[in-house]
């Protein structure tokens, strides 16, 4: 339900040297920060313009400024909403559960597949196997605070993880690899690109078909052997890519 504009506190000072649209922007900012939760809809532009006795164009300037700051977001044909904070995809070799716990969010997963399959030509190439060799496939919908965040599909050489299917789907794959099999991931390589959500991915992530998603392809290694090859699709409206950079040969004390 769209809230009424009268619940936005504060008034405009017509005698102030500060322009009306700047005052209005700050009133909206305070309203969003103090009383709104992410994803909640704002009052309609018509209602807010009438409530503050300003032109619709003046109101739009104020709203657009907050959209540019990523405090608000527009949905065409629907309205303006409090923006959801985007989580930074920092390139680290941590498991999803470890990363969400670090952020103070409650991780969970819905297992879509946990099975042994035969390596296709592509999987054989990515995992340094012979075509047809046994591969463990784990496909999950990953959630944070019960909201879908990404679809992950991991592929492991079956000979590396004997009996892993018997114990059921792991809650933290990297923990199981390290604690049960002694496979502590040492390094990895990620390839990240922008994709459009396919019908199946869109359904799982609860986004529109064709909506932007971040596709991450990862090879995780122990020594020089690929232990895990994975493909993940992240909701682009909930993630942004963060890549710490450093000049070669320069030492720094900065902690990322």
N, C-alpha and C positions, 0 to 999 in steps of 0.2 A: 504494500500500500504506500502511495506517495505521501510523504508527510507534508503538513501545511507550512507555508513560509513564516507564519506568525511564531513558530517555535524557535526561529533564529533570533538570538538576543542581540541587543544593541541598536543604536540609531545613527543616522548620518548627520554630521554637523555641516550644515550648508554655509556656515560662516568660516569654516576652517580653510586655511591655505592649501591643505592637502586635497587633491582632486577627489571627486566623488567615487570614481571607479577604484581608486586605491583604497579609500576607506571601506568600500564595499568588499573588495578583495580580502582585506584584513578581518572584516566581520565574518566572512565565509570561512576564512582560514581558522579562526578561533572556534567557530561552530563545529567544523569538521574535526579539529584536534581534541576538543573537549567533550563532545557529546555523540560522536558518530563512530560506528564500527565499520571496518573495511567491507565493501560490497553493498553498503546501504545506499539507497537512492536519495538524492536531494529533492527538495521541492521543485516544482516545475518552474521554468524560466518566467512564464507569464505571471505565476503567483508571486515569485520573488520580486519581479519588477514592480508589480502593483503594491506589494507590501512596503517596499522602500521608496516608492514614488519616483522611479527612475525609468529611463528609456530602456527597451529591450537590448539595444546595442551596447549601452553602458554596462548592463548586467553581463552581457556576453564577454566583454573585455575582461571583467573581473574573473569570470569563470575560466576563460581561456588561459589566463595567467596561472591559475592553479592547476589546470590540465598540463601546461608546459612544465610545471614543477613536479608532475606525476603525483600530485596530492589528490586530484580528481581524474576521472576518466569518463569519456562520452561513449554511449552505445547508440548508434544511429537509429532513430525511430523509436527509441525506448526512453532514454533520459540520461542524466548525469549521476554518477555514482562515486562514492568514496573509493579511491584506488586501493587495490590490495598490494601490500608490500611485496616487491619482487625479491626472491632469494637469489643471491649471487652463486653462480655455478663456478666455484673456485677449483682449479685443476689440482686435486689432491687424490692420493691413493687411499681413500677411506671408504668404508661401506656406507650405504644410504642410512642405515640405522644409526651409525656413529655420527654422521653429519647432521641429521635431524635432531638427535639428542643434544648435540653441541649448541644448536640454535634454540633449545628449550621447547621443541615441538615434539608431539607424540607420534613416532613412526609406526606404521603398520603396513601390511601387504596382503594382497589377494593373489593367491597362486593361480595362474592360468594354465600352466603346464609344467610338469616335472617328470622327465622321461629320458630314456635312452634312445637315441636315433643313430642312423648311419651318416657319416660325414659326406655331404655333397662336395662337389669339386671346389666350391668357394670356401666352405668350412674347412676342408682339408688344407687349402692354401693358407687360410688365416691362422689355423692351429698347428701348422707344420706337421700334418698327418698324411697318411695315404687315404685316398678316396675310399669310402666304405667302412673305414674304421669307426669304432663305437665312440659316440659323443654324448655327454650329458647336457640336456637342454632344460634350463630353468627360465620360465617366462612369468613375470609378475606385474601387477598393477601396484605401484607404490603410492602410499597415502601419507599425509601429514595432518594431524588433527582431523582425521576422517575425510579429508579433501584429496581427490586424485591429483597427483603431481607429475608422475611419469610412468611410462611403460618400459620395463627393462627386460631384455632377453640375453641371458648368459649361456655360453657354450664352453664346456670343459672337456679335455681329453679324458675319456672314461678310465683309462689305465692309471691315470694320476689319482683318481678318487674312488677306489674300490669300495663297494658297499654303501655309497652315499645315498642311493635311492631307498635303502632299507630304513634309514632313520627319518625319512620324511623331509619335506622342504625345509631348508635352514632359514632361521629368522635373520641371521647375518652370515652371508656367504663367506666373506673374507675371514671372519672369526673361525668358521668351521674349517676352512682351508688351512689356516695357521695352526689351530689347536689340535685338530684331529689328524691332519695329513702332513703337518710340518711345512706347508707351502706358504711361506710368508712373502707376500708380494713385495718385490724390491723396487721395481720401476715400471713405467708404462708409457704408452703413447695414445693420445686422443686426437681424433679428427672430428671437428664440429662444423656443422653446416645448417643452414635454414631449410626447412621443408614445409610442405603444406600437409595438414592432417588428412590421412586417408579415412574412409568411412569407419574402418575398424578402430583405428587410433582415436578418432574423434569421439566415437561412442564411449570408449573406455575413459578418456580424459574429460568427458562432458564439455567439449568445445564444438564449434561448428565445423562441418566438413570443409576442408580447405583453409582452416585457421592456421596461423603460423605456429610451428613447433621447432624446437631445437633438437637436432638429431646428433647424438654423440656416439661415435664408434671407438671402442677402446680395446687395446691389446695390453694385457697385464702380464708381466714376466717374473719368473724366478730364474736368476742367472740369465741365460740367453734363450730359455724355453718359454713359449707362450702357454700360460696356465689358464688364462681366462680371456675369451674374446666375447665382447658384449656390444649390443646396440640398444641405445636408449632414446626415447622420445620425451622431451620435457615440454610442459606447457609454457609457451613463450610469454603468456600474460602473468606468469608467476616466477619466472626466472630471468636473470640477466647474466651475461658472461663476465667474469672478473678474472683478469690475467695479470698477476704481478710481473713486472719487467725489470731487468737489470742489465747494465752494459757488461759485455764480456770482460773478465779480468778485473772488475771493480768489486771490492768487498764492501759489504754494508751490514750494519747492525739492525736494520729494520726487520721487524717480525711481521710476517703476513698472516 
